[in-house]
């Protein structure tokens, strides 16, 4: 990406943050829906990839049903962006009213245990809103990681935005990030990680909707090395501005096996919890990229 294009991309995101958060909420909702429908009608690569992914999740869906789901999925995806642009301007007291997570007590009890908590989420609904709910309603700060984006100024905007919501954001830089997360957990802190896609060499192969995919080893390894509680979390949208979700039971470290075997078993357990939430609300899964290994192989790509 050249310098001019970098500035253009950064400028567009800056306009979103500056402009959308000033819109009345109904206007922002309507704008997001309109943008989503325009993108869906163009049938670009992202929309087609979303439909292909949804076909894995809902294998008996007709072509017409898949198109309905992909349109709903694009609307959900743009809702995420409209909400995210508006989050820094929202009254934190609304989080208790607009976000409802089933079995919230599991999270509160895990935090109170002092062991540290790793909350692992898929790309469902609005994970940033869930993070704001944790800091604003549960009243607990947490640490997460973010991949470095280009241009660098765009990455800085994302970091500043998330920090304004009460999150500590670490750059995704391999061992350095892992070590910092481990220190936060050993001091009883909360770490939140989006964990349903990892195409790196360190990704753990899992069975996901009947086919092989890779997910990050980090959540399971952190739980093993620090003794932290590992909690899967899934989310879904209701009528705007409501968002719901579930804190799933903790994924325990297996009593026997090598570290590799334990990591594989725990990551599969996360994948199973994610699959449950995604199957119940497929339209809120924002996976517009390749995920399954045979999709990558078909294109001659290396996972």
N, C-alpha and C positions, 0 to 999 in steps of 0.2 A: 504494500500500500504506500503510495507516494505521499510527500508532505502535504500537497494540496488536498488530496483525498482524506488524509488524516484530519486536517482542519475541518473539512466538510462534515465528516462523521461526528467529530467532537462537537461541532457547532449544532448539529441536528439534535444530539442527545441533550446538549445544554439548553436548547430551545424547549425540549420536552420537559425537563425539570423546571425550568423557569416559567413556562407557559401553562402547562396542564395543571399544575398544582393551584393555579389561580382561578381555574374554571370552577363553576358550581358543579357539585357532584353529578347531577343528572346529565349535564352537558358533557362531562368527561366520559361517563358511561356510554352515551350516544356516540361520541367521537370514536371511542375504541371499537365499538360494534361496527361502525361504518368502515373504518380502516380494515378491520378483520374481513368483512364481506368483500371488499374490493380485492384484497390479497387472495382470498379463497377463490373468487371467480376467475382470477388469472391463471390458476392451476400451475403455479411455479413449482420448482424442485422441492421447496420446503413443504408445501401442501401435499404433494404426491408422496413424499417420504412419510409425512404424518399419517396419511391413509394407509400406506404399506405397514407401518408400525401398528396401527389400530387393527389391521386385518389379523395380526398375530394375537392381539388381545381378545378380539371378538371374531373367532374363526368362522362362525356360522352366519356372519352378517352378509346381507346382499350388497351388491354395488351401490344401490340407492341408500341403504343404511350406512354404509361406509362414508358416502358423501355427506350425509346428515351429520355423522359423528365428526368428520373433519371440519365441517363448517362450525359446529359447536366448539371444536377444539381450537380453531383459530380465534373465535370470539373469546374463549377462556384465556388464551395466550395474550391477546391484546388487553383483556381486562387486567391481567397481571401487570402489564406495563403501565396502564393508566393508574392503577392503584399505587404502583411503586413510585411513579412520579409525584403522587399526591401525599404519600406517607409522611414525609418530613413536616408537612403542614397540618396533619391530623391531630386532634386532641387525643392524648394517650388514654383518656377515660373511656373512649369509644371502644377500645380493644376488648374490654370485658363484655361489652354488649354485642359486638360484631363478630367476634371469634369465639367459637365454642368447641373445645376439644374433649371428646369422650375419654373417660378414665384419666382425667387430669391429675387425680390423686397419685397415680403411678409416678408421674414426673416429680411432683412435689415431695413424695416420700423418698425418691432416689436422690434428689438434691439434699434433703435433710439428713441422709445417711452419712454425708461427708466423704463418700468414696470418689466423688467426681462422676459426671454423667456425659456419655456420648449419645446425642440424639442424631439419628441418621434418617434422612428423608429422600424420597424420589422427587422428580420434577413435577409435582402435583400442585395445582392451584397456585397459591402465593406463599412461598417459603419465607420471603422477606416480611410479609405481614405476620406470619407465625413467629418470626424472630422479634418483631415489634411487640407482639402479644406477650412474649416471654419477659422482655425487659419492662414493658409498661404495666402488665397485669400481674404476672407472677412476681415481678420485682427482682429478677435475677439477671445480671449481665452475663454475656457469653462470648466465646471466641469462635471464629470461623475462618475459612481460608477463601481466597479468590484468585483465580488465574489472572496473570498479567495480560491485559488487553492492549491492543494497538488501536489508536495511538496511546502513548503513555498518559496523556492528559485525560483520556477517557477512563483509563484504569483509576486515575486519581479521583475522578468524579464518583465512580462507583464506591471507592473506599470511603470518601468523605460522606457520601449519602448513607452508607450502612453505619458508619460511626455516629452519624447524627441520630440514628435510631437506638444507640446504646450498645452496638456490637463492637468487639475488637476484631479487626480484620488483618490476617496475616497473608503475605504473598505465598502462593503455591510454589514452593521452592524445595521440594523433596525433603531431605533429612532435616534441614533447619526448621521447617514448618512443623514436622512431626515432633521434634524435640520440644518446641515451644508448646505445642498442644499437650504433650505428655506432662510438662511442668504445670500447666493450668489444671489438669485433671488431678495430679497428685496433691494439689492444694485444695481439692474439693470443688473445683470449678465445673462449669458447663461448657461443652463443645458441641456445636451443631454443624453437621456436614451433609451436603447434598451428595448422595452416594449410589445413584442408579446407573452410572455410565463411566467406564474407565477403559480406554483402549490402549493403555500403556502396557509395557512388558510386565509390569508388576500387578496388573489386574488379575483378579481371581475369576476363573471360569465357573459359571453357575448355570443351572437349568432355569430358564425364564420363559414361561408360557410354552414349554415343550421344546425349546431350542437353546443352543449355547450362546451365552452373552458373557461379557466381563464387567465386573464391578470392583470398586476399589477395596484394597485390603486394609486401608487405614483404620476404619472404625473397629474392626475385629482386633487388629494388632494393638491399638491403643487400649482397648478394654483388657486384653491379656497382660500387657506390660505394666499397666497402672492399677489394675483392680477396679476400674471404673464400671459403672452400670451402662450397658449398651441397650438403648431403647429405639426401636423402629417407630417412626411417626408417619402417618399418611393424612392427607388433607383433601378437601373437596369444596367446591363452591355451592352456595345456595343463591337465592335472589340477592342481587347487589343491595347492600354492602356485606352481606353475611358470608362467613366462611366457617366450615366445620372440619372436624378431623378426629383422629383417634391416636391416643398414646397406646401402643401395643405392649404386651408383656415383655419383660427384659429377655434378651438373648444371653443365655448363660455360656460361660466358657466350659467346653467339654472336660470331663474329669480325666480322660485319657487321650493319648495320641500325640503326635509331634506338633510343633508350632504350626507347620504348614497344614496339617490335617485339621487342627482346631480352627485355623483361620478360614479354611475352605468350608467347614461345617457352619461356622457362625455367619459367614457371608451368604451362604445359601439360605440360612434362616432369615436374614434380612431381605433377600430377594423374594422369598415366599411371602413375607409380610407386605412388601411393596406390591407384589402381584395381586394380593387380595384387595388392597386399596385401589389399585389401577383398574382391576376388573369391575369393581363396583362403580367407578366413576371414570370411565375411559376418556370422556370428553375433556377432562381436566388434566390429562397427562400431556405435558408440553415437551414431547420428544420429537423434534423436527430434524434429528440427525440419525445416521445409521447407528444401530446398537447391536444387532445380532451378528455373530461372526460370519455366518454364511452370506449375509448381505454384503459384508466387506469383501469376502472372498470372491463373490460374483463380480465385483467391480475391479478385481485385481489389486485390492488395497490390503495392507498389512495391518492387523489389529494391534 
